[in-house]
Amino acid sequence: MNDQLQAARALRHTIRATRRETEDARRLAPQVVEGLISAGLCRLAIPASVGGCEAEPPATLKIFEELAWADASVAWIVWINQFVGLASRYSSDAVRTEVFKEARFFAASTRPSGGAVAVRDGFRVSGRWALVSGCELADWIAVMCVVLKGTEPHMLNEREPETRMAYLPKGTYRILDTWHVGGLRGTGSHDIVVEDVFVPAERTFSFTDSPQDDRPLCRMPFFATVCAGCAALCLGIGQAAIDTLLELAATKVQVDPFPGMRERPSVQAMVASSAAKMASARLLLHQALSEVWMTCIQGTQVTDAQRGHVWESGHHAAQTATSVVRCMYEAAGTSALYVDCPIERGHRDIHAVMQHIVFGPFWLEAAGRVRLGLTAQNPIF
């Protein structure tokens, strides 16, 4: 795992040097793509049995933070690939080999905006999915579908239709150029369209399925682990904002008769407070995920209280980092208006990150139910 962390650090210069290229193209610069491939950073959660890193989740937090410090779009693509790798637990050995052994990049959409018509031995998939980050790079894309019996959704109960994720190989979908945005611009999160593509049943899964692998990584609570990774990404954006402000404070020329930035007591107190908040949020996040990881290594059951702790610490870290970025943006003054300033980009990026469903309030509501001695109710909590 140290190799991947060192590789992420070694990519800092390349990522920063090509940020304008990444922004302009709305996808990662080719040099960055090659760096990610050679370091295996998009295969962190893929099982070692099919050539993946099978990385320990607490260690991946450092990688996400390191990459996000350089550019949130790069970290986002790596994080999305972790999501798909973690989902490999729901597939058979044969499907894991087919999908994950040779592929370099993955993408996914959990929006149920397509349909899967049940046919013999599988499904006919059609639909349009938005926000498919890294779709231009992906060798396989996993998409969420509503299962249809004929033209009607197959209902699991009175209110809930059956949904399944389907793996689609490159070439079975069209990419629509829709990603014209501010935050996370370099992720290339375009729409994709699928038209009546057959997907074998074994190449589909549900997040409520039982895992078909029992290694420690496959015992980790799926969505809580994903949330922790995204929270670490936020911490990287926040740390970059702090570091940029410290650099500005040391170099910015004061043009009015007032004290310079680093001589202002308000800025001094704000920087100290922000650094402490970031450090404490980081410690809490790592502690929560490490506790769950040790439980999975030992082969014992992860409790709802442990899951809740990961959700709480993940949301707290993300909210803390967002607050810190806002403070740095305000303190930087007009310097933060320019697109070549990391604070400007961080301000856009972190607000885009916070729109993701893992930071929706219902996850904290479920964690709160557990703290109050109630059941979480959410089946994928």
N, C-alpha and C positions, 0 to 999 in steps of 0.2 A: 504493500500500500504506500510505503514511503516513496517508491519509484513514481507512482502516479501523482503524488503530491509535489514531488520535485519537478516532474514534467509540467505540471500546471504552473508552478512558479517560473519555470524556464520559458513558458509561453507569454509571460507578462509583456515583455518588450514587443514581441510580434503583434500581440492583440492590440496594445495601445498604439503601435505605429500604423496599424491598418484600420483604426476605428472609423476614420472618415470614409474609407473604401467600403467598409461594412455598412455604414449608414446609407451611403449613396446607392449601393446595390440592393439594400434591404435584405441582405443575406450575408452570411459569414464570408470574409475574405478567403480566397483559396489557400493562402499560406496558413491561416488559422485552421481551416478544415484539415489540411495535411498534418498539422501538428497534433490535432485531436486524434486523428486516425493512428498516427505512429505511436502515440502514448497510450492508446486504448481507452481514452477518457470517456468515450461513448459506449463502453462495454463494462462499466463499473459493476452493474448489478446482474450481469449475465453469468450463468453458472460456469464454473471452470471446466466442466465436462464437455462444453461446446466452445471452449477457447476464450471464455470471458474472465474478468478479473475476480468476480465473486467477492467484492470488497466488503469489509466490515462497515456497516452503516455509520457508526460514529466517525470513522475516518473520512468518509465521503463528505461530511459536513465541512471539513477543512478545505477540501477540493472545491466545493461549490463557492465557498466564501473567497477563496483565492482567485478563482476565475471571474467572479462578479466584481471583485476589486478592480480588475482590468477592464471588463466590459460585461454588463449584465446579460446582453444577448448571447454571448458565448456560454455563460453559466446556465442560462435558460435552456439552451439546446442540450447541454450535457445532462441537466436535470430531467428533461423530458425523456431522454434516452434511459435514465435510471428507472423512470416510471415503467417504460415498456419492458425493461429487463426484469424488474421485480414481478411483473405480470407473467413471466415465463413459468412461474410455479404452477399455473393453472393448466399447463399443456403437457402432453405426453412426451416421452423422450424423443420419439420420432419427430413430432412437431417442433420441439425445441431445436433439434438438429437442423431441420429444414429451414426454420425462420432465422435462427440466431448464429449458426456456425460460421457462415461466410459473410453475413451482412456487416456493414460498417456503421450505418446510421439508421435510426428508427424515428417514427413520428406517431402521433396518436391524437384522437379526438374522443372525449367522453360525452360529447353532446349527442343525444339520441335523435339526430336529425335525418336518419336514413332508415330504410326498412329492410328486413331480411325475411323473404318469403320461404317458408319451410318447403323443401322438396326432398326427393329421395336422396339420402346420403349427405344432405347439406342444406344450403340456403342460396337463393338468388338475391344478391345485395344490390340495392340502388339507393341513391340519395346524394345530398350535398352537405358537406361538413365545413364549418368555418374554423378559423384560428388553429390551423394544423401546422404548428411550429416545426420548421425544418423539413417541410414536405418536399422541397426541391432537392434536398440531400438524401432523403430516406430511401433505403432499399425495401423496407416494409413499413406499412402504416396500419395501425390498429384503430378501428372505428366502432363506435357504439351504434347498435341498430335496435330498433323495435322489432321483435319477432312477430311476423304476420301469418295468420292462417287464412289463406286466400287474400282478401283485401282488408281484413279486420285484425287489430292487435290481439295477440294471445294474452289474456289477462291472468295474472297470478292470483289476484283477488279482485274485489270490486273496484279498486282504485289504481292498482299497479299493473301496468303491462310488463310482459317479459322482455328483458333486454339482454343482448349478448354483444361482446366485442368480437370483431372479425378481423383477421390478419389479411391484408391485401398486398400482394407483391407489386413492385414498381412496374408500371406499364399497364396496370388494370384500372387506372384512374386518370382524370384530367385535372390539371392545376389551373385555377383561375387567378389572375393577377389582381388581388383585392387588398393586399397589405400596404396601405398608404396611411401611415400612422405616425405618432410622435414617439411614445415609449416603446422600448423593445423593438425598435425598427429593424435591427439586424437579424431578427429571428426568422424572417421570411414566412410568417404565419398566414399563408394564403388559404383560400378555399380549395377544396377538391370535390370533384363530381365523379360518381360511380354509376354506371348504367348496366344493370342486369348482369352482374358478374357472379359466377358460381364460386362458392366458398365451401369446401368440405366441412362437415360438422365438427371434425376433430380440430379444425383450425379456427374454432370459435371458443369463447369462454365467457363465464359470468363471474363477477367479483364475489358472488356468494357461493361459487363452487368450492369444493374441498381441494386444497393443493395436491398436486400429484408428485410432489417432492418434499422430503422431510428434513432437508438441511437447515441449519440455523437461520440462514438468510430468508428461507421460505416460511419460517415461523414468525417473522417480524410482522406486526400489524401493518397491512399494506398502506392504507391512506394516511395513517399517522406518520409512517416513515417518510412518505412523499411530502407531507406538510413540513416535517423537520428539515428536509433538504431545501425546500423553497424558502424557509425561514433563514437558513444559513446563507442563501443567496442574497437575501435582504441585508443581512449583516455585512456582507462584502460591499454592497452599495453604500451602506452607511459609513463603513470604515474608510472607503475611498473619499467620501465627502469630507470627513474629518481631516484626513491627510492632506487633501487639496486645500482646505481652509488654512491649515498650519503653514503650508507653503506660501499661500497668498499673503498671510499675515507677515511673513518674513521678507517678502519681496515687493509687495504692492507699494507704489509710490503715493504718498498722501498729497493731494492737490489743494486741500483746504486747510484752514488754521486749526482744525480740531486734532485731537490725538490720533495717531495711527491705529490700525485695527488691533494689533496685539497689545497696545497700551490702554485699551478701553476696559475698565473693570467688568462691564456687562459681557463682553466677549470672553474675557478670561474665565469668568464664572460659568458661562455657557459651555465653553470647551471642556472644562473640567467635569461638569455635570454630565455632558454627553458621553465623554470617554468612560465614566463610571457606569452609566446606564448600559452602554454597549457591552462592556466587559461582564457585567452581571447577567445580562440577557444571554450572552454567549455561554457562560458557565452553566446557567440553568438549562439551556437547550441541550448541551452536551451531556449533562448529568442525566436528564430525563431519558434521552435515547440510549445512552450507555447502560442504564439500568435495565431497560427492556432487552437490549442486546445480550447482556449477561444471562438474563432469564431464558432467552432462546438458545443460547449455547448450552445451558444446563439441561435443556429439554423439558422445563416445567412450563406451566400455562401462564401466558401473559394475562394479567388481571385488567379489568376495566379501569381500575384506579391508575395503573401504569399507563394505559393508553391515554387516559384523560390528562395525565401529567405531560405527555408528549404534545398533545393538542394545545394545552394551556401554554407551555413554554414556547411552542412554535408561533402561536399567535402573538404572544408577548414579545418575542424577538422581532417579528415582522413589524409590529406596531411601534416598537422602540426605535428600530432603524428608520422607519418612515418619519417619525418625529425628529430624529437627529438630522436627517437630510433636509427637512424643512428649516431647521435652525441654521444649518450651514448655508443654505441658499439665501436666507435673509441676511445673515452676517456678511456674506461675500459681496453684497451690494451689486453694482452693475456688472462686476466681473462674471457673475453667475448667469448673465443674459446671453453670453456668447457660446455657440455650440462647441467650440473647442475646449470649453471648461468642463472637466469631469463632473462638477457639481450640477451644471445645467443638465447634462445627460442623465445623471443619477436621479435628479428630481423627476424627470420624465419617466425614467425606467421604473423606479420603485412604485410610482402610482399606477403604472400598468400592471406590475406584478401583483399588487394588492387587489386587483380585480379578479384574480383567479378564485375558483370555487373552493380551494382548500382553505381560504381565509373567510369563507362565508360564516355568518354568525351561528348557524345551526350546529356547527361542530363544537363551539364553546358551550352552547346550550346543552348538548349531550354530555360534555365534560362536567358541567355544573350539575346535571341530574345525578351523575355518579357521586359527586361530592356530597350531595344531599341525601344519599342512600337510596336513590331510585335507579331503575335500569336505563341504559342509554337510549333504547328503542331503535336508533339508527342501526340497521343490520350490517353496515360496513364501517362502523365506528372503530 
